[in-house]
Amino acid sequence: MKAIIIDDERLARKELTSLLSEHKEVEIIAEAANADEALDLIESKKPDLIFLDIQMPGKTGFEMLEMLDYVPQVIFTTAYDEYALKAFEVNALDYLLKPIRPDRLKEAVQKVLRMQQESHINIHEKLGLNDQVFVKDGEKCWFVKLSEVRLFESDGNYIKVYFDKNKPMIHKSLNALDKRLDDKSFFRASRKHIINLSWVEGIESWFNGGLLVKLKGGEKIEVSRRQASRFKDMMSL
């Protein structure tokens, strides 16, 4: 399992590397001292796991996660226990308080291994249903599995992400996201919408040869005539 340590304190990175040497399942492939370094490393090396400090000069750990397309599994490492509640709100894999105890690190590593066995996380170029995105809306943050996202909707320079009863915004373009998503699972219905095919509940004919697609969440999305035949092929209609 390939991992990257992201922490602005050199001694903290060294200490964690030393502790992880006891865990042969984890291979440290890189270190980063700030969010900007980490962004490049994560995009290029596609780690399975990152150990992420929350408070760093420049961008925080949360701000860095917002900027990622590919989001690996995350274990937060921080000296600030005031962030503990926020970390659990984001559904982090685990949260380690500095100084990190060997027994807590062992628990966290075991949890990662279990998660990987259960979800078969995809680390390839295209993002599939088992991958996750990080979404932040004010003080609320989520790691959301793409299988739970039923709809992406363009709204200016932002994308509205529909999952559960939530519709937070991420600062990305729909065109850029479309290129990253696996087209076996996601369909570009129009200039404004990308739908998760596994959430399609009903399909009916619409104006000018188009289609009206109803999602399990209740949303109704128009598919243009140009896209309708391709959509029918994908849904085996």
N, C-alpha and C positions, 0 to 999 in steps of 0.2 A: 504494500500500500504506500503510494508516494505522497509525501507531505511537505508543506512549506511552512516555515515559522516566520511570523510577521510581528515584529516588536521593535520599538525604537531604542530599547536598552540592550546594548551588546552583551552585558553580563546575564541578562534574563534569557537571551537567545542561547547563550553558552550553557547555562544551567539546564534549560529544557532539553537541549541536544544531549547533554550528559544523561539526564533521566531517561530519555527515549532510547538510549543505547541498550537498555535492558529489554527493549521490546523489538525483537527482530522482525516483527510483522510490519513495522513502520520504517520506511526509508526516507530520510530527510534529503530532498533533492535541491533545496535552495533556502536562502534566508533573505528577508527584506527588512530594512530599517524604517520604512515609511509606506504609506498607502500607494504612492505613485510607483515606487519600485515593485510593490506587490502586484499591482494591476498588470504590469507587463509580464511578470513571471507567471501569474495564474493563466493569462491568455495564451502564453507560449508553451508552457509546460503541462497544463491541464492536470494539476494534482488531484488526488482522490480526497484529500483532507488538507485544511489549513488550521494552524494554531494562531489565533488572531487576538492581538491586544486591542482593546477598545479605545483607550485614550492615547493618541499619538499626535505629535506636532503636525500641523497641516490638517489633513483629513482624518476623521476618526475612523475606527473600524466599520461602523455602521455606514458612514458616507462612502467608504470604499466598496462595500457590498452592493450598494445601490448602483454603482457604475459598471458592475460586471454583467456580461452576457451569460457566461458559463459560471455557475455558482457551485463550488464543491461542498462537501460536508464541512462544517465549521465547529471548532471547539474554541470558545472564548477563553483568553487568559488575561487576567487583570488584577491589579492591586486594589481596585476600587469596588468594594462590595455594594456600594450604592447602585451600581449598574446591574447587580444580580437579577433583580426583578425584571428589568428591561430585557436582559438577555434571555430570560425564560419566556417572556412575552413573545420574542421573535422565534420561539420554537427552536432554539439552538440545540445542536446535538448534545453539548454539555458545556459546563461553565467551571473553570478552574481558577481558584483564588490564589494569588501569589502570597507568600512563597508556596509553590506547588508541592503537594505531598505525593510521594510515590504511590501510595495506595489509591488516591483519587485519580491519578494519571492512569493507573492500571484499569480502573473502572471505566474511564472515558475511552480508552483504546479498545477495550472489550465491546463497548457499546457501538463504536464505529464498525468493528468487524461484523457484529450482528446485523447492523443496518445494511452493510454492503451485501451480505449474503441474501438478505430478504428482498432488496430492491434492484439488484443488478444494475447499479448506476451507470449510465451511459456517459463516457467522457470523450466521445468523438465530436466531430465538427457540428453535426446537426443535433439540435436539442429535441429529445423525445419525451414521452409521457413520464418516464422515471426521473427526469432531470428536475431541478428546482430553480425558482427565481426568488430574488430577495426584493421585497416591496416595503417601502416605508411611507407612512402617511401621518405627518405630524409626529406625535410621540409613539404611535403604534408601528410595529414592524412585524413582518412575517417572512418565513421561508415557505414558499408555496410550491408544492409539487405541480408540475404542468398538467398532470392528469386531473387535477382539481380545478384548473382554470377552464371555464367553458367558453369565454369570449374575450378577445382583445379589441378595443374600440379606439380609433384615433380621435384625439381631441386637441387640435392645434399641434404644438410641439410635444405633446404628451400622449401617453396611451393609458386608457382606463382598463384595469384588470378586473374581470368579473370572477369571483370565487366565493363560495358560501353566500353570505349576505353582504359581502364587502365589494367595494368598487374603488379602490385606491388608484392613484395615478403614478406612472413612472415616466421619467424624462428620457424617452427614446422615440425614434420614428418607427412607424408601422412597417415601412419598407425594409429598414434594417433588421427588424425582428423577423419579418417574413423570410428573409434569406437564411436566418439561423434555425428556424423551426423545421422539424421533420414533416415533409408534405404528405406522408402517409397518415399522419395523425391530425394535422392542422390544415385548414383550407382558407385561402384568401377569397372571401365571398364578394368583397367590393373594395373600393379605395379606403373605406372606413373600418372594415371589419375583417378579423381573422377568427374563424370558429374552430372549436375542438370537435372533431367528427364524432367522438364517443359520447358527446352530450346532445347529439341531434335526436329529437323526439318525434318530429313530424315534418313532412314536406308537402307543399301544395303548389299548384300552378299559380303564376302571378302575371302581372301586366307584361305585354310585349315579349312573351316567351321566357320571362324570368321565373324564378322560384321564390317562395316564401318558406324559410326554414324556421321551425320552432325548436328552441333549446329546452332542456329539462329544467332550466332555471326560470323559464317563462318568457325569455326574450324572443322576439321575432325579427329575423334578419333577412333582408332581401338579397337574393343572388342574381346578379345581372344576367341578361340573356347570353352574353359572351362567355360567362363562367358556368352557366347552367348545364351545358352538355358535359363539361369536364367534371362537374360536381356529381352528375348522375352516374358517370363512369366510376368515380371513386366510391360511390355508395352502392354500386352494382345495381342500379335501377334500370 
